[in-house]
Amino acid sequence: MKKNNPAYFGGLGPATHFGLLLTLSLILAGCVTSSESAPPQPATPYLAEFPTPIAQFTPIPTRAPYTPGQLVDYIAQTGDTLPALAAHFNTSIAEIRLANPIIPQDASTMPPGFPMKIPIYYEALWGTPYQILPDQLYINGPAQVRFDTAAFINQHEGWLKTYLEPGIDGNRTAASTVDLVAGNFSISPRLLLALLEYQAQGLSEPAIPDTIYYLGYKNANYKGLYLQLVWAANTLNNGYYTWRSGALDEFETPDGRIQRPDPWQNAASVALHYYYSRQYNTPRYDQAIGAGGLAQAYTTLFGDPWKTSAAHLPGSLQQPALQLPFDTHSDWNYTGGPHTGWGKGEPFAAIDFAPTGVSECNATNEWIVAMADGLITRSDSAIIVLDLDGDGREQTGWIIFYLHVATLGRVQAGRQVLAGEKIGHPSCEGGESSGTHIHIARKYNGEWVLADGPLAFNMGGWVVQSGSKAYEGTLTRFSRTIIASTQSEATSLIEAEK
């Protein structure tokens, strides 16, 4: 009896079959309505002072060239997908499948630890294979659930301990600022603190720096701790999610040096490479991404990040059943294809819908509904967060993120809701918007899930596909396709159910 026959495992489906074979193999072995692409963040002016002495710099390792199509060993990392791996190794999905016939046709994420053979086509200027941080410690996910930012800051003598900054509701502490940015962008508060320590000695130096640009981004629109962290988080996510999707191939440091991430790199390390490429020239860039840079600062504060980390994205991840986010007894338009879930640029995790017949930012009686059963974990400032596993934590399991929800009629936090239950009205509240609509996105264990790709949004059979740039794209169900448009055209209309 052949072990690669699904019947050998009792007729299990391809994804389960994949997991069982993997086990055996391991034993054996705010949204803008205008169309725009994800813009790279503007380069920061060259910094005259570097926080870590250059004398400590050790050259970073690189790889030797490979012959075209040479099969190389690769161990799947958390969140890997075939399209991204094909892009990283400059090969094709078909060639990867040929070398790894065990992979089922419906594979989404690769199981972490899965040994693979990948045909590689060498590109010049591939960077260091040194990895700074695992992905699961980049994300504001399960590993951050019990972390107390305020308590950690108070254990140190740095200037963050006493820092206050004006906010919407009065003065805001450094801890509340870090937690706000970590929550909105879904980036680890530990990582944000490590950045502040490495670049501004926020936890070790009592004297506050003589600058308002604490992370070195000298832009008059980003003064103070909060806005510096917003820039940092946005820049990091642009690097993380473009690598995750396979769209990031190269970038430049301010002096014009081309950087191409090593194919074996992980998304978190590439995010930090991209972030520091916005600030530093060689050799300061090499120092920041090497063992004596941010990695050393993180390890000093929080211990070895590679010692106990557990993957936050499993293999063969599947989206739970979801329905459309509006009352289907009325007409709505698909007004925004894949675009940013939060911030500017990546992640392209969100899509938009608007009720037909509502002009500009007028109020409407049309309802947004729960896309699945769950718990309303957050309801404030035009945001609703629906927690599908019901544990009350945004860092764990599947959550649905709604933005531009009107204050009037918005469901309260703490309420259990059923799929299809009314939870609020669309509006222009929260972020930038030129018309009443609803913005929705998904996260799993704190990671934004891209709206298109192997885990594309599927809402009652309506499947998302991206266009050539942000806000463009289609929804397809069976033989019908509608096209995203902000003009409420007939081609973007989803008609009410009869």
Kinemage of the C-alpha trace (Angstrom):
@kinemage 1
@onewidth
@group {chain A} dominant
@subgroup {mainchain}
@vectorlist {calphas} color= white
{ca met a 1} P 0.000 0.000 0.000
{ca lys a 2} L 1.414 3.378 -0.979
{ca lys a 3} L 1.755 5.896 1.817
{ca asn a 4} L 1.182 8.788 -0.565
{ca asn a 5} L -2.355 7.596 -1.315
{ca pro a 6} L -4.966 9.618 0.621
{ca ala a 7} L -6.846 6.392 1.263
{ca tyr a 8} L -3.911 5.227 3.381
{ca phe a 9} L -4.917 7.899 5.925
{ca gly a 10} L -8.572 6.975 5.917
{ca gly a 11} L -9.596 9.233 3.029
{ca leu a 12} L -8.350 12.449 4.621
{ca gly a 13} L -8.294 15.629 2.528
{ca pro a 14} L -5.128 17.006 0.938
{ca ala a 15} L -4.323 19.514 3.712
{ca thr a 16} L -4.600 16.898 6.466
{ca his a 17} L -2.710 14.422 4.306
{ca phe a 18} L 0.016 17.041 3.899
{ca gly a 19} L 0.287 17.470 7.668
{ca leu a 20} L 0.551 13.715 8.319
{ca leu a 21} L 3.200 13.269 5.648
{ca leu a 22} L 5.064 16.239 7.097
{ca thr a 23} L 5.091 14.585 10.518
{ca leu a 24} L 6.529 11.401 9.022
{ca ser a 25} L 9.147 13.329 7.057
{ca leu a 26} L 10.249 15.213 10.173
{ca ile a 27} L 10.600 11.964 12.090
{ca leu a 28} L 12.638 10.653 9.269
{ca ala a 29} L 14.392 13.913 8.648
{ca gly a 30} P -7.937 54.600 8.075
{ca cys a 31} L -8.484 54.552 4.390
{ca val a 32} L -7.933 56.917 1.459
{ca thr a 33} L -10.388 56.499 -1.399
{ca ser a 34} L -8.013 57.534 -4.159
{ca ser a 35} L -6.170 54.758 -5.992
{ca glu a 36} L -2.543 54.520 -4.956
{ca ser a 37} L 0.146 51.866 -4.813
{ca ala a 38} L 2.116 51.149 -1.648
{ca pro a 39} L 4.568 54.049 -1.597
{ca pro a 40} L 8.009 53.521 -0.102
{ca gln a 41} L 8.528 55.683 2.945
{ca pro a 42} L 10.707 58.732 2.209
{ca ala a 43} L 14.345 58.307 3.172
{ca thr a 44} L 15.435 59.887 6.427
{ca pro a 45} L 18.238 62.462 6.200
{ca tyr a 46} L 21.592 60.869 6.926
{ca leu a 47} L 22.248 60.659 10.664
{ca ala a 48} L 25.497 62.238 11.769
{ca glu a 49} L 25.688 60.212 14.987
{ca phe a 50} L 25.276 56.467 15.246
{ca pro a 51} L 24.073 54.952 18.533
{ca thr a 52} L 26.458 51.976 18.511
{ca pro a 53} L 30.228 52.544 18.136
{ca ile a 54} L 31.437 51.651 14.655
{ca ala a 55} L 34.524 50.074 16.236
{ca gln a 56} L 32.305 47.136 17.256
{ca phe a 57} L 31.276 46.466 13.660
{ca thr a 58} L 31.757 42.929 12.345
{ca pro a 59} L 31.226 42.357 8.589
{ca ile a 60} L 27.996 40.469 7.930
{ca pro a 61} L 28.141 37.116 6.111
{ca thr a 62} L 26.818 36.589 2.588
{ca arg a 63} L 26.219 33.538 0.368
{ca ala a 64} L 28.211 32.203 -2.570
{ca pro a 65} L 26.580 32.062 -6.052
{ca tyr a 66} L 24.569 29.011 -7.132
{ca thr a 67} L 24.235 27.399 -10.540
{ca pro a 68} L 20.906 28.226 -12.270
{ca gly a 69} L 18.122 25.919 -11.088
{ca gln a 70} L 20.283 24.244 -8.425
{ca leu a 71} L 18.158 22.543 -5.772
{ca val a 72} L 18.867 23.966 -2.330
{ca asp a 73} L 17.636 22.896 1.080
{ca tyr a 74} L 15.064 25.081 2.769
{ca ile a 75} L 13.152 24.636 6.019
{ca ala a 76} L 9.741 26.314 5.864
{ca gln a 77} L 9.314 29.259 8.201
{ca thr a 78} L 6.112 30.533 9.748
{ca gly a 79} L 3.854 32.205 7.194
{ca asp a 80} L 5.695 30.935 4.105
{ca thr a 81} L 3.572 30.544 0.968
{ca leu a 82} L 4.501 29.182 -2.434
{ca pro a 83} L 4.091 32.508 -4.299
{ca ala a 84} L 6.389 34.255 -1.817
{ca leu a 85} L 9.004 31.486 -1.859
{ca ala a 86} L 9.019 31.491 -5.662
{ca ala a 87} L 9.670 35.234 -5.623
{ca his a 88} L 12.383 35.020 -2.948
{ca phe a 89} L 14.340 32.288 -4.756
{ca asn a 90} L 13.754 33.840 -8.196
{ca thr a 91} L 12.013 30.675 -9.376
{ca ser a 92} L 8.427 29.550 -10.094
{ca ile a 93} L 5.666 27.831 -8.148
{ca ala a 94} L 5.611 25.055 -10.771
{ca glu a 95} L 9.314 24.304 -10.234
{ca ile a 96} L 8.876 24.244 -6.443
{ca arg a 97} L 5.946 21.847 -6.779
{ca leu a 98} L 7.937 19.607 -9.120
{ca ala a 99} L 10.704 19.358 -6.535
{ca asn a 100} L 8.207 18.838 -3.677
{ca pro a 101} L 5.317 16.688 -4.984
{ca ile a 102} L 4.032 16.156 -1.433
{ca ile a 103} L 2.612 19.707 -1.408
{ca pro a 104} L -1.156 19.569 -2.123
{ca gln a 105} L -2.773 21.817 -4.711
{ca asp a 106} L -4.828 23.663 -2.068
{ca ala a 107} L -1.831 24.467 0.143
{ca ser a 108} L -2.013 27.878 1.815
{ca thr a 109} L 0.739 28.400 4.403
{ca met a 110} L 3.634 25.951 4.584
{ca pro a 111} L 3.968 24.028 7.878
{ca pro a 112} L 6.835 25.563 9.907
{ca gly a 113} L 9.749 23.135 9.954
{ca phe a 114} L 8.739 21.424 6.694
{ca pro a 115} L 11.919 20.425 4.759
{ca met a 116} L 11.835 21.482 1.121
{ca lys a 117} L 14.001 21.476 -1.990
{ca ile a 118} L 13.822 24.727 -3.922
{ca pro a 119} L 15.381 25.481 -7.330
{ca ile a 120} L 17.319 28.703 -6.979
{ca tyr a 121} L 18.349 31.255 -9.579
{ca tyr a 122} L 21.068 33.406 -8.113
{ca glu a 123} L 20.828 37.187 -8.144
{ca ala a 124} L 23.748 39.454 -7.403
{ca leu a 125} L 23.811 41.517 -4.226
{ca trp a 126} L 21.827 39.108 -2.052
{ca gly a 127} L 22.316 40.279 1.500
{ca thr a 128} L 23.118 38.667 4.817
{ca pro a 129} L 21.523 35.383 5.937
{ca tyr a 130} L 21.766 36.573 9.566
{ca gln a 131} L 18.276 36.691 11.071
{ca ile a 132} L 17.481 39.346 13.674
{ca leu a 133} L 14.086 38.352 15.087
{ca pro a 134} L 11.535 35.570 14.516
{ca asp a 135} L 8.253 36.609 12.922
{ca gln a 136} L 6.212 35.556 15.945
{ca leu a 137} L 8.041 38.151 18.066
{ca tyr a 138} L 7.565 40.895 15.467
{ca ile a 139} L 3.782 40.569 15.532
{ca asn a 140} L 1.575 41.794 18.378
{ca gly a 141} L 0.397 38.217 18.749
{ca pro a 142} L 0.170 35.429 21.334
{ca ala a 143} L 3.720 36.020 22.638
{ca gln a 144} L 2.726 39.552 23.724
{ca val a 145} L -0.491 38.699 25.599
{ca arg a 146} L 0.988 38.907 29.091
{ca phe a 147} L 3.527 41.656 28.431
{ca asp a 148} L 3.002 44.756 30.605
{ca thr a 149} L 4.613 47.707 28.815
{ca ala a 150} L 4.211 50.142 31.712
{ca ala a 151} L 5.661 47.743 34.259
{ca phe a 152} L 8.623 46.975 32.023
{ca ile a 153} L 9.404 50.649 31.430
{ca asn a 154} L 9.152 51.356 35.161
{ca gln a 155} L 11.792 48.708 35.879
{ca his a 156} L 14.317 50.813 33.979
{ca glu a 157} L 15.843 54.233 34.596
{ca gly a 158} L 15.583 55.567 31.053
{ca trp a 159} L 13.718 58.709 30.014
{ca leu a 160} L 10.691 56.746 28.828
{ca lys a 161} L 9.797 56.283 32.493
{ca thr a 162} L 8.888 59.937 32.972
{ca tyr a 163} L 8.022 60.938 29.412
{ca leu a 164} L 4.643 62.616 28.815
{ca glu a 165} L 3.212 63.812 25.523
{ca pro a 166} L -0.057 65.609 24.726
{ca gly a 167} L -2.731 63.304 23.341
{ca ile a 168} L -6.416 63.534 22.439
{ca asp a 169} L -7.476 62.704 25.999
{ca gly a 170} L -4.747 64.620 27.826
{ca asn a 171} L -1.112 63.763 28.470
{ca arg a 172} L -0.068 60.328 27.331
{ca thr a 173} L 2.731 58.287 28.902
{ca ala a 174} L 5.406 56.517 26.891
{ca ala a 175} L 3.858 53.167 27.843
{ca ser a 176} L 0.390 54.120 26.606
{ca thr a 177} L 1.944 55.548 23.435
{ca val a 178} L 3.844 52.324 22.727
{ca asp a 179} L 0.723 50.234 23.414
{ca leu a 180} L -1.416 52.425 21.143
{ca val a 181} L 0.958 52.078 18.190
{ca ala a 182} L 1.532 48.365 18.881
{ca gly a 183} L -2.230 47.774 18.900
{ca asn a 184} L -3.060 49.804 15.792
{ca phe a 185} L -0.264 48.454 13.600
{ca ser a 186} L -0.179 45.028 15.301
{ca ile a 187} L 3.551 45.179 16.017
{ca ser a 188} L 5.140 43.805 19.186
{ca pro a 189} L 5.498 46.411 21.968
{ca arg a 190} L 8.761 44.677 22.877
{ca leu a 191} L 10.146 45.409 19.421
{ca leu a 192} L 9.114 49.069 19.638
{ca leu a 193} L 10.876 49.355 23.010
{ca ala a 194} L 14.000 47.721 21.573
{ca leu a 195} L 14.028 50.307 18.760
{ca leu a 196} L 13.742 53.115 21.298
{ca glu a 197} L 16.561 51.679 23.383
{ca tyr a 198} L 18.880 51.022 20.448
{ca gln a 199} L 18.348 54.360 18.751
{ca ala a 200} L 17.488 56.691 21.650
{ca gln a 201} L 18.543 54.856 24.858
{ca gly a 202} L 14.984 55.197 26.106
{ca leu a 203} L 15.358 52.535 28.800
{ca ser a 204} L 18.946 53.145 29.926
{ca glu a 205} L 19.596 56.904 29.722
{ca pro a 206} L 17.655 59.112 32.183
{ca ala a 207} L 18.260 62.328 30.256
{ca ile a 208} L 15.781 62.842 27.444
{ca pro a 209} L 17.512 63.310 24.062
{ca asp a 210} L 17.881 66.842 22.770
{ca thr a 211} L 15.609 66.159 19.801
{ca ile a 212} L 11.959 65.675 18.906
{ca tyr a 213} L 12.907 63.030 16.347
{ca tyr a 214} L 13.570 60.169 18.754
{ca leu a 215} L 13.944 57.503 16.062
{ca gly a 216} L 15.863 59.711 13.672
{ca tyr a 217} L 13.124 60.422 11.135
{ca lys a 218} L 13.546 64.166 10.629
{ca asn a 219} L 10.228 65.199 9.181
{ca ala a 220} L 8.181 68.100 10.546
{ca asn a 221} L 5.021 65.996 10.267
{ca tyr a 222} L 6.445 63.344 12.610
{ca lys a 223} L 7.480 65.215 15.744
{ca gly a 224} L 7.388 63.564 19.143
{ca leu a 225} L 7.330 59.989 20.392
{ca tyr a 226} L 3.921 58.973 19.072
{ca leu a 227} L 4.471 60.130 15.500
{ca gln a 228} L 8.023 58.782 15.404
{ca leu a 229} L 6.645 55.379 16.435
{ca val a 230} L 3.865 55.676 13.851
{ca trp a 231} L 6.484 56.262 11.146
{ca ala a 232} L 8.584 53.357 12.418
{ca ala a 233} L 5.654 50.931 12.626
{ca asn a 234} L 4.366 51.935 9.192
{ca thr a 235} L 7.822 51.539 7.652
{ca leu a 236} L 8.345 48.167 9.330
{ca asn a 237} L 4.999 46.871 8.087
{ca asn a 238} L 5.806 48.015 4.542
{ca gly a 239} L 8.886 45.800 4.681
{ca tyr a 240} L 7.284 42.880 6.531
{ca tyr a 241} L 4.209 42.433 4.376
{ca thr a 242} L 5.837 43.076 1.000
{ca trp a 243} L 8.321 40.308 1.852
{ca arg a 244} L 5.472 38.134 3.117
{ca ser a 245} L 3.635 38.495 -0.215
{ca gly a 246} L 6.763 38.174 -2.368
{ca ala a 247} L 6.497 41.726 -3.730
{ca leu a 248} L 9.717 43.011 -2.160
{ca asp a 249} L 12.810 42.244 -4.227
{ca glu a 250} L 15.181 45.098 -3.502
{ca phe a 251} L 15.509 48.517 -1.885
{ca glu a 252} L 18.233 51.123 -1.459
{ca thr a 253} L 20.025 52.850 1.390
{ca pro a 254} L 20.232 56.674 1.212
{ca asp a 255} L 23.645 56.477 -0.492
{ca gly a 256} L 22.169 54.443 -3.368
{ca arg a 257} L 23.463 51.020 -2.309
{ca ile a 258} L 21.084 48.294 -3.523
{ca gln a 259} L 19.901 45.801 -0.910
{ca arg a 260} L 18.403 42.454 -1.930
{ca pro a 261} L 17.255 40.263 0.980
{ca asp a 262} L 18.717 36.774 1.178
{ca pro a 263} L 16.124 34.202 -0.022
{ca trp a 264} L 16.322 32.330 3.308
{ca gln a 265} L 15.425 35.445 5.266
{ca asn a 266} L 12.283 35.767 7.362
{ca ala a 267} L 9.770 38.600 7.184
{ca ala a 268} L 10.641 40.200 10.531
{ca ser a 269} L 14.347 40.468 9.701
{ca val a 270} L 13.595 41.889 6.254
{ca ala a 271} L 11.248 44.417 7.857
{ca leu a 272} L 14.134 45.618 10.022
{ca his a 273} L 16.478 45.675 7.019
{ca tyr a 274} L 13.981 47.838 5.169
{ca tyr a 275} L 13.440 50.087 8.195
{ca tyr a 276} L 17.141 50.771 8.677
{ca ser a 277} L 17.649 51.242 4.941
{ca arg a 278} L 15.425 54.317 5.272
{ca gln a 279} L 17.947 55.815 7.707
{ca tyr a 280} L 21.520 54.593 7.432
{ca asn a 281} L 24.290 54.333 4.870
{ca thr a 282} L 27.029 51.691 4.943
{ca pro a 283} L 28.570 50.684 7.351
{ca arg a 284} L 25.949 51.953 9.789
{ca tyr a 285} L 23.230 50.006 8.015
{ca asp a 286} L 25.299 46.798 8.233
{ca gln a 287} L 25.920 47.443 11.917
{ca ala a 288} L 22.229 47.974 12.668
{ca ile a 289} L 21.104 44.715 11.011
{ca gly a 290} L 24.000 42.613 12.323
{ca ala a 291} L 24.488 40.763 15.603
{ca gly a 292} L 25.809 43.888 17.318
{ca gly a 293} L 22.875 46.084 16.323
{ca leu a 294} L 19.170 45.930 17.086
{ca ala a 295} L 19.468 42.187 17.748
{ca gln a 296} L 21.867 42.820 20.616
{ca ala a 297} L 19.624 45.518 22.089
{ca tyr a 298} L 16.602 43.198 21.929
{ca thr a 299} L 18.487 40.287 23.503
{ca thr a 300} L 19.808 42.497 26.312
{ca leu a 301} L 16.290 43.623 27.159
{ca phe a 302} L 14.258 40.469 26.602
{ca gly a 303} L 16.619 37.509 26.270
{ca asp a 304} L 17.442 35.328 23.279
{ca pro a 305} L 14.452 35.696 20.898
{ca trp a 306} L 15.216 32.373 19.199
{ca lys a 307} L 15.257 30.304 22.364
{ca thr a 308} L 11.574 29.791 23.152
{ca ser a 309} L 9.615 31.332 20.290
{ca ala a 310} L 6.728 29.292 18.841
{ca ala a 311} L 5.287 29.757 15.350
{ca his a 312} L 2.180 31.959 15.315
{ca leu a 313} L 0.978 30.831 11.862
{ca pro a 314} L 0.372 27.094 11.384
{ca gly a 315} L 0.670 25.147 8.170
{ca ser a 316} L -2.427 24.866 5.962
{ca leu a 317} L -4.093 27.827 7.668
{ca gln a 318} L -7.692 28.247 6.510
{ca gln a 319} L -10.067 31.157 6.903
{ca pro a 320} L -13.272 30.337 8.845
{ca ala a 321} L -16.600 30.726 7.074
{ca leu a 322} L -17.478 34.412 6.693
{ca gln a 323} L -20.421 36.255 5.186
{ca leu a 324} L -20.524 39.683 3.603
{ca pro a 325} L -20.201 42.511 6.167
{ca phe a 326} L -23.520 44.193 5.381
{ca asp a 327} L -27.218 43.461 5.453
{ca thr a 328} L -27.765 41.542 2.234
{ca his a 329} L -31.394 42.709 1.961
{ca ser a 330} L -30.095 45.954 0.432
{ca asp a 331} L -27.815 46.945 -2.442
{ca trp a 332} L -24.147 47.686 -1.731
{ca asn a 333} L -21.151 48.480 -3.927
{ca tyr a 334} L -17.645 47.086 -3.785
{ca thr a 335} L -15.764 50.381 -3.538
{ca gly a 336} L -12.243 49.344 -2.586
{ca gly a 337} L -10.123 46.369 -3.598
{ca pro a 338} L -7.119 45.292 -1.480
{ca his a 339} L -5.451 48.212 0.279
{ca thr a 340} L -3.870 48.991 3.623
{ca gly a 341} L -5.382 47.488 6.735
{ca trp a 342} L -3.907 50.318 8.822
{ca gly a 343} L -1.486 53.123 8.009
{ca lys a 344} L -0.003 53.850 4.600
{ca gly a 345} L 1.023 51.188 2.111
{ca glu a 346} L 1.191 47.636 3.419
{ca pro a 347} L -0.413 45.417 4.555
{ca phe a 348} L -2.931 45.152 1.727
{ca ala a 349} L -5.338 43.404 4.091
{ca ala a 350} L -8.506 45.486 3.722
{ca ile a 351} L -11.398 45.950 1.315
{ca asp a 352} L -14.275 48.481 1.279
{ca phe a 353} L -18.032 48.411 0.723
{ca ala a 354} L -20.553 51.267 0.562
{ca pro a 355} L -24.373 51.252 0.607
{ca thr a 356} L -25.874 52.264 -2.722
{ca gly a 357} L -27.584 55.639 -2.908
{ca val a 358} L -25.672 57.318 -0.077
{ca ser a 359} L -23.767 60.361 -1.291
{ca glu a 360} L -20.561 61.759 0.170
{ca cys a 361} L -20.451 61.402 3.967
{ca asn a 362} L -24.173 61.419 4.664
{ca ala a 363} L -25.592 59.285 7.454
{ca thr a 364} L -27.432 56.097 6.544
{ca asn a 365} L -29.793 53.609 8.144
{ca glu a 366} L -28.071 50.718 6.356
{ca trp a 367} L -26.487 48.179 8.686
{ca ile a 368} L -23.083 46.552 8.987
{ca val a 369} L -23.372 42.989 10.284
{ca ala a 370} L -21.202 40.457 12.059
{ca met a 371} L -19.400 38.329 9.467
{ca ala a 372} L -19.344 35.329 11.827
{ca asp a 373} L -20.275 34.431 15.392
{ca gly a 374} L -17.982 36.082 17.922
{ca leu a 375} L -17.330 38.510 20.744
{ca ile a 376} L -17.116 42.275 20.290
{ca thr a 377} L -13.690 42.870 21.836
{ca arg a 378} L -13.360 46.568 20.987
{ca ser a 379} L -15.861 49.269 20.074
{ca asp a 380} L -14.495 52.812 20.007
{ca ser a 381} L -13.272 55.625 17.742
{ca ala a 382} L -15.034 54.308 14.598
{ca ile a 383} L -13.605 50.809 15.167
{ca ile a 384} L -15.229 47.470 15.918
{ca val a 385} L -13.156 44.349 16.522
{ca leu a 386} L -14.973 41.018 16.269
{ca asp a 387} L -13.097 38.194 18.015
{ca leu a 388} L -14.078 34.863 16.465
{ca asp a 389} L -12.542 32.616 19.137
{ca gly a 390} L -14.252 34.596 21.906
{ca asp a 391} L -11.281 34.812 24.260
{ca gly a 392} L -11.411 38.611 24.320
{ca arg a 393} L -7.873 39.078 22.984
{ca glu a 394} L -7.021 40.712 19.700
{ca gln a 395} L -3.606 39.011 19.691
{ca thr a 396} L -4.989 35.465 19.398
{ca gly a 397} L -7.062 33.598 16.838
{ca trp a 398} L -9.082 35.093 13.998
{ca ile a 399} L -10.438 38.618 14.343
{ca ile a 400} L -12.377 40.864 11.956
{ca phe a 401} L -11.441 44.540 12.016
{ca tyr a 402} L -14.115 47.089 11.004
{ca leu a 403} L -13.272 50.772 10.445
{ca his a 404} L -15.498 53.817 9.738
{ca val a 405} L -18.312 52.603 11.982
{ca ala a 406} L -20.673 55.420 13.019
{ca thr a 407} L -20.830 56.295 16.711
{ca leu a 408} L -24.626 56.268 16.664
{ca gly a 409} L -25.879 52.676 16.775
{ca arg a 410} L -22.457 51.079 17.243
{ca val a 411} L -22.588 47.832 19.243
{ca gln a 412} L -20.895 47.902 22.647
{ca ala a 413} L -17.769 45.930 23.559
{ca gly a 414} L -18.293 42.718 25.504
{ca arg a 415} L -21.351 41.584 23.576
{ca gln a 416} L -21.622 38.151 21.970
{ca val a 417} L -23.076 38.353 18.467
{ca leu a 418} L -24.208 35.883 15.845
{ca ala a 419} L -23.318 35.927 12.154
{ca gly a 420} L -25.593 38.397 10.380
{ca glu a 421} L -26.431 40.351 13.525
{ca lys a 422} L -26.527 44.134 13.112
{ca ile a 423} L -23.576 45.861 14.789
{ca gly a 424} L -23.461 49.430 13.419
{ca his a 425} L -23.757 51.796 10.469
{ca pro a 426} L -21.125 52.742 7.877
{ca ser a 427} L -19.827 56.320 7.976
{ca cys a 428} L -16.853 58.584 7.287
{ca glu a 429} L -15.758 58.565 10.925
{ca gly a 430} L -12.189 57.524 11.667
{ca gly a 431} L -9.283 58.079 9.278
{ca glu a 432} L -9.575 59.657 5.847
{ca ser a 433} L -12.659 59.081 3.747
{ca ser a 434} L -14.561 60.925 1.022
{ca gly a 435} L -17.704 58.831 1.311
{ca thr a 436} L -19.757 56.729 3.706
{ca his a 437} L -18.446 53.160 3.636
{ca ile a 438} L -17.097 50.281 5.721
{ca his a 439} L -13.495 49.061 5.714
{ca ile a 440} L -12.855 45.460 6.800
{ca ala a 441} L -9.710 43.413 7.355
{ca arg a 442} L -8.668 40.147 8.995
{ca lys a 443} L -5.943 39.156 11.427
{ca tyr a 444} L -4.825 35.764 12.662
{ca asn a 445} L -2.776 35.575 15.877
{ca gly a 446} L -2.001 39.266 15.455
{ca glu a 447} L -0.822 39.087 11.838
{ca trp a 448} L -2.726 41.002 9.187
{ca val a 449} L -3.927 38.462 6.610
{ca leu a 450} L -3.526 39.770 3.071
{ca ala a 451} L -6.837 40.243 1.259
{ca asp a 452} L -5.566 38.441 -1.865
{ca gly a 453} L -3.311 35.405 -2.249
{ca pro a 454} L -3.400 31.843 -0.904
{ca leu a 455} L -5.686 33.018 1.938
{ca ala a 456} L -7.823 35.436 -0.051
{ca phe a 457} L -10.901 36.966 1.590
{ca asn a 458} L -13.872 34.637 0.995
{ca met a 459} L -17.278 35.978 2.030
{ca gly a 460} L -20.059 33.546 1.269
{ca gly a 461} L -18.291 32.522 -1.923
{ca trp a 462} L -17.245 36.048 -2.959
{ca val a 463} L -13.469 35.791 -3.364
{ca val a 464} L -11.133 38.789 -3.523
{ca gln a 465} L -8.524 39.303 -6.209
{ca ser a 466} L -6.246 42.341 -6.284
{ca gly a 467} L -5.780 44.748 -9.164
{ca ser a 468} L -2.651 46.453 -10.420
{ca lys a 469} L -2.599 48.929 -7.535
{ca ala a 470} L -4.240 49.744 -4.218
{ca tyr a 471} L -8.066 49.881 -4.164
{ca glu a 472} L -8.359 48.116 -7.510
{ca gly a 473} L -9.466 44.517 -7.944
{ca thr a 474} L -12.445 42.206 -8.224
{ca leu a 475} L -14.851 40.012 -6.294
{ca thr a 476} L -15.804 36.739 -7.965
{ca arg a 477} L -18.547 34.293 -7.049
{ca phe a 478} L -19.161 31.367 -9.384
{ca ser a 479} L -19.413 32.923 -12.869
{ca arg a 480} L -20.024 36.477 -11.715
{ca thr a 481} L -17.290 39.075 -11.239
{ca ile a 482} L -17.717 42.608 -9.958
{ca ile a 483} L -15.083 45.328 -10.208
{ca ala a 484} L -14.119 47.649 -7.361
{ca ser a 485} L -15.057 51.277 -8.011
{ca thr a 486} L -15.547 54.344 -5.826
{ca gln a 487} L -18.164 55.648 -8.293
{ca ser a 488} L -20.904 53.137 -7.320
{ca glu a 489} L -21.046 51.868 -10.884
{ca ala a 490} L -23.272 48.980 -11.941
{ca thr a 491} L -20.174 46.815 -12.410
{ca ser a 492} L -19.392 47.147 -8.674
{ca leu a 493} L -22.935 46.408 -7.437
{ca ile a 494} L -23.889 43.479 -5.203
{ca glu a 495} L -27.641 43.340 -5.408
{ca ala a 496} L -29.912 42.536 -2.479
{ca glu a 497} L -30.826 38.905 -2.029
{ca lys a 498} L -34.312 38.092 -3.305
